[in-house]
């Protein structure tokens, strides 16, 4: 029993030009932009302020602009005064909200050349009111696309997470990256380790307990249906899915020894990938799905290794730290969380980025406990959980821009996340 508890504790921490080197816009002059709210038909001032904050936050997190203080406007059309900027302002991004949170919302946006007052483009978006953060995200995503700036399509992606609600109870929810929008999808019982099946974010896998037996389920968000995939004694966790969606990497311990397995959804075949008398967990595909990165205690402490799927040869990937227990992959890149100093009372964990093609290591965080890294669908950003003192936050690292942002967590105790 003690061994199982130890294994489960480790599992909880083992969930996520060269990007390890490149920082694309360091020292580059960014376009100066002003955000203006021309909403006049919504009386809820608190909601208007909240929406403005999200829009402004999206512009900042995009790291594509230099944000400057704006001024109030009387109408969406504006006039000769409000359509011309000052102090080097190049762009005015103006919007107007219509509708209600309880029904539908329309968002009208207009991009104005602040140097001459001409309209560069205008669009209208519509969305169910409760999903208003995604209305703001969509507008900023398309703004960067229109201007040919580095894309931020990941802003429209769902964060998928499991959170504890009580003893042996947890629920799975989806949220926007700021955690402003949240919707519970699965509740009742212990529902843990959700994992997206693909970039379209229609299907995810998760583990639940049926008659005290870990069981892997597939959930379809489009039609709100679930289907059993496989069950096993000991433990059963889906940690990654192949690019074609046909194979799942599982951590299983049918005989109290956790190893990495590959499950083929088409043939229903289960193949054991590692066979170590110890702990192998948290498999992630890497190098075009030809290898698998995983966490193992082969050195007497959690560290990151990789195995070739064809030959099953194993190599050590990380050569520093004595507790490297969280890992995520994208393409040829591996991000992991590493404990800095076992004697450090602050118990600092930082996130690092490496490439399977080089020996360079890039440190991404500098303070606090930073765990559960997860790549965005385009590999340009990483989301993670940051604990600094008594405050927990969801962090977003913009890799090429070398910037990091935090959003306070007000959703209970996170069990695991995916993006």
Secondary structure, DSSP 8 states (H G I E B T S, - for coil): -HHHHHHHHHHHT-----TTT--TTTT---EEEEEEE---S---HHHHHHHHHHHHHHHHHHT-EEE------SSSS--TTTTS--TT--EEEEEEEEE-TTSEEEEEEEEEETTT--EEEEEEEEEEGGGHHHHHHHHHHHHHHHTT----GGGGS-EEEEEEEETTEEEEEEE-TTSSSEEEEE-SS-EEEEEESSTT--EEEEEEEETTEEEEEEEETTTTEEEEEEE-SS-EEEEEE-TTS-EEEEEE-TTS--EEEEEETTT--EEE----SS-EEEEEEETTTTEEEEEE-TTSS-EEEEEETTT--EEE---S-S-EEEEEEETTEEEEEEES-TT-TT--EEEEEEETT---EEE---SSEEEEEEE-TTSSEEEEEEEETTEEEEEEEETTTTEEEEEE--SSEEEEEE-
